[in-house]
């Protein structure tokens, strides 16, 4: 099967509400929005754009994810205690696992997730 290439201008991407489950919110009112550029096999491979406003919430990375933060500032702490801080202009890799996001400045990132 041949796929057609797809592109989007970051600032023109029509992100849609993709709420953080209320039960996972620890502090604040984080509002998440996503633009899915490509999704294969129910999320086994996906890429797109994600925005989230400040707040603290728990999240489970079910697959490996590579990210590039265009804007924002966040601390991501894994259950085992390892914490990384990622901000605009930086890239990171997140292995599967349960984490706690603390976003201090609205995050706008590009992501590629795969299992």
Secondary structure as UniProt FT lines:
FT   HELIX           10..12
FT   STRAND          16..17
FT   HELIX           22..24
FT   STRAND          25..28
FT   STRAND          32..40
FT   TURN            41..44
FT   STRAND          45..52
FT   STRAND          55..61
FT   STRAND          64..78
FT   TURN            79..80
FT   STRAND          83..87
FT   TURN            88..89
FT   STRAND          91..94
FT   STRAND          97..114
//
